[in-house]
Amino acid sequence: MTCMLPAPINRGTSEVESFESYLLRWPNEYRHVHQAIVETWVYRHWRDFQAWLPLHPLSWHYEAASMTNEEILTISHVGDWPQTLCYWGNDLLDGTQRRKTWLGHYMLNNGTTPAPIIVAKHAGQVFHPRERGERMVEPYQIIEGHMRLAYLQAMIRRSHSTLTASHTVLVATIPNSATAD
């Protein structure tokens, strides 16, 4: 990164600056980055996003795509994450606590995610920056939106009544030069 990214002011507190205010401080160099990436990944997950900086994620190519339910089921994660995602999704449908959250409520009522998840396409040559020694999975590696993916995949597996036929996803193409290890 050639310029410093601003951290959200008062992040981690109930007094965190609004996204609109944060966006006013966003560097001009990265104005091309899809606003959903800035909001859901950089702004909301500032600390986690820092681990990705060696891979230069703001220089990747991102494309908004519509994925079918079958394609959503091909998105995965490294290690034992698939079991965790499955548990979270089943807990949404079988339990009561997750349904009461704003995210669970939204997804069960609307049949899709409130914001696109971010996935990397064909990135098996890249080591996951937060999962030491693990290469990303193919065809699609979840980057941001783990809980949304977990809920959506469970809704698909169980043919939930509100499920929509397709979902907006931001698909990242990571250049071969971004193989940090």
C-alpha positions, 0 to 999 in steps of 0.5 A: 500500500502506498498510502496509509489507510485511516482507522475508524475513529473510536473503533471497538467502542459504542462511540465509533464514527459513522461509516459516512464520516469514515468514507469522507476520510477514505484516501482518493487513491482507493476511491475505485474500491467498491463501497461494500468492501470498504464498509463490510471489510475495512471499516467493520473489521478493521483489525482483521483486515490488517492481516490481509494488507501484505496481499494488497487487497485494495489492488485486487480486481473485484466484480459484483456477481450474482451467484445461484444457490448451487454456486453459494454452496461451493464457497468454503474456507480452510481448516475446520472452518467448514464445520464451524460455518455449518454449526452457525447456520444450523444454529440459526435454523434450530436455535432461538438466539441467532434468529433474534439478531438483526442479521438472522432476522434480516436473512430469514425474512429476506432470503438473502444477505443484507450486503454482499459477501466477499470471496476469492476465486481460484486463489489456491496458490495464495496462503491464507493470511490468518490461517498459517500454512493453509492455502486458500480453497477453490473454487471460492474462498470466503474472505469476508462475510463468514456469518452471512455465508453460514446462514445462507448455506444452511438456508440453501441446504434446508430449502428455507421458504424465503430463500431467493434464487440468487445472491449478490457476491463480490468476487475477488481475483487475487494476482499471482504476485500476491502469494505471501507466505 
